[in-house]
Amino acid sequence: MLVAAIVFWACAALIVYGQVGYGLLLALLARLRGGAAASSSTGREAVPDERLPSVSLIVAAYKEEAVIAEKVANVRALDYPTDKLELIVACDGSPDATPRRAREAGADVVLELPRGGKIRAQDAAVRQARGELVAFSDANAFWAPDALTRLVAPFARDPRVGYVCGQVAFVNETDGGTNQEGLYWRYEMALRSLESRLASVTGGNGAIYATRRDAYVEVDPIMGHDLSFPFTMVKRGWKALYAPDARASEKMVPSIEGEFARKRRMMGHGWPIVLRGGLLSPKGYGPLYALMIFSHRLLRYAMPFLHVLLLAANGVLVAGGAGRVYLAALAAQAALVLAAVLAPALPARPLLVARYYVLTQAALAAGLSDWLGHGTEAGWSPAEGTR
């Protein structure tokens, strides 16, 4: 009983800290630091055109014929000096009309590459790039007119900055869409903003980010940039920041079940980074950034297993006649699962949030199982409903 109680309270504390307490801790630290927080974490101050660096904006594309012309037009409409902006579309063995439509729309360079996965397509484009900075975006992510100017501003102000990601808003354009990713993502952006003010971000996004070309790292093709780049930059002595005014938008997967499938695929690429990609090694981390990695990344990946241990310990304690607090905790966990089960039939917001949370945790575990069971392919396909 004593062991079960220790496991119960340890798991409960880690879950609460990982999901809520970490954000409160960051907010407290930011308030204590006040105005001393890094001003370079935002792109709000305008940079004169003559100080703007040259940029190669890279779009890796596979089966994107439906949106690539619109993406090229979106890049061409950016409020950025045209003589300092190069657009490269790297087609990852696209079997459709993506290369032709990208050329017709006005991309500067279109690479037709053998199928090797998004990362290798990006690597090939970086080798061709002429810009001082290399920026990256997805084919279905559309940038605000000033997004690139805001994204590169931290580089222009601080030579120690090696990586900057912007803010992406996920839009559900489907009537009756059930996905609750937008709620999670707003909280994630708040955490990222605080991390950037205090030290460096621990994760990015594929919709809008940039690095210095000489800071770019070629990683294992199954390891995405979103998770591998920020901590790798920090280990190499760079800052990895978040520019909230560099805005992009992207269609989200309409349904929670579709989001589960997307996250399961993503976790198949994330677990190799966690377990053998260097994330676990404290070498190169300062104390604060090490705390951030533990709190925001390692705990997040451990979360489904903490929930299982919590439930198992809770069951042992209730079966052994423990107090009412354990019975209430078991009832709360049962209510969460029941709400997730009922959500398809009764799509009320609280039930949908419960289903999203449960399936998100399940996706983490499923992604690990997939990677351990049969590995992860470098290739990728657009998520259903996002184009």
Stockholm file with secondary structure:
# STOCKHOLM 1.0

chainA/1-387         MLVAAIVFWACAALIVYGQVGYGLLLALLARLRGGAAASSSTGREAVPDERLPSVSLIVAAYKEEAVIAEKVANVRALDYPTDKLELIVACDGSPDATPRRAREAGADVVLELPRGGKIRAQDAAVRQARGELVAFSDANAFWAPDALTRLVAPFARDPRVGYVCGQVAFVNETDGGTNQEGLYWRYEMALRSLESRLASVTGGNGAIYATRRDAYVEVDPIMGHDLSFPFTMVKRGWKALYAPDARASEKMVPSIEGEFARKRRMMGHGWPIVLRGGLLSPKGYGPLYALMIFSHRLLRYAMPFLHVLLLAANGVLVAGGAGRVYLAALAAQAALVLAAVLAPALPARPLLVARYYVLTQAALAAGLSDWLGHGTEAGWSPAEGTR
#=GR chainA/1-387 SS CHHHHHHHHHHHHHHHIIIIIHHHHHHHHHHHHGGGSCGGGCCCSCCCGGGCCCEEEEEEESSCTTTHHHHHHHHHTSSSCGGGEEEEEEEESCCSSHHHHHHHHTCSEEEEECSCCHHHHHHHHHHHCCSSEEEEECTTEEECTTHHHHHHHHHHHCTTEEEEEEEEEEECCSTTCCCCHHHHHHHHHHHHHHHHHHSCCSCCCSSSEEEEGGGCCCCCTTSCHHHHHHHHHHHTTCEEEEEEEEEEEEECCSSHHHHHHHHHHHHHHHHHHHHHSSTTCCTTCCHHHHHHIIIIIIHHHHHHHHHHHHHHHHHHHHHTTCCHHHHHHHHHHHHHHHHHHHTTTSCCHHHHHHHHHHHHHHHHHHHHHHHHHHCCCSCCCCCTTCC
#=GC SS_cons         CHHHHHHHHHHHHHHHIIIIIHHHHHHHHHHHHGGGSCGGGCCCSCCCGGGCCCEEEEEEESSCTTTHHHHHHHHHTSSSCGGGEEEEEEEESCCSSHHHHHHHHTCSEEEEECSCCHHHHHHHHHHHCCSSEEEEECTTEEECTTHHHHHHHHHHHCTTEEEEEEEEEEECCSTTCCCCHHHHHHHHHHHHHHHHHHSCCSCCCSSSEEEEGGGCCCCCTTSCHHHHHHHHHHHTTCEEEEEEEEEEEEECCSSHHHHHHHHHHHHHHHHHHHHHSSTTCCTTCCHHHHHHIIIIIIHHHHHHHHHHHHHHHHHHHHHTTCCHHHHHHHHHHHHHHHHHHHTTTSCCHHHHHHHHHHHHHHHHHHHHHHHHHHCCCSCCCCCTTCC
//
